[in-house]
Amino acid sequence: MAVGHPVTPRQAGSAFVALVRGEPEARRLWVRAVRDYVQLWLMTAPLEADEAPHLYAAGLALEQQFPDADLRLHVLNPRNYPGIDPANIISPDAEEIPLRPN
């Protein structure tokens, strides 16, 4: 039996984009549904550890918008992945949601 989501990955991603669009360190966003939760991966510019709390706060604000959804935000700071592109750890079936108009 398939588990339904109270929010689609695209809806969650679009709502998250609205929260972080103005953040210059936010670079790329991917989303996907996994069984009973939605994963979001936010790629950032290289940040010091104390420069990311507002991005996690945006994740909390997203959870308040969709209180019945299980949302899991992963902030991918390149400083935490020396020698690799953090985008390589994102599931290949994730959908990229543009943060800004092209």
Beta strands, then each sheet from edge to edge (+ up, - down):
strand 1: 26-34
strand 2: 37-44
strand 3: 71-76
strand 4: 95-97
sheet 1: 3+ 2+ 1- 4+
end
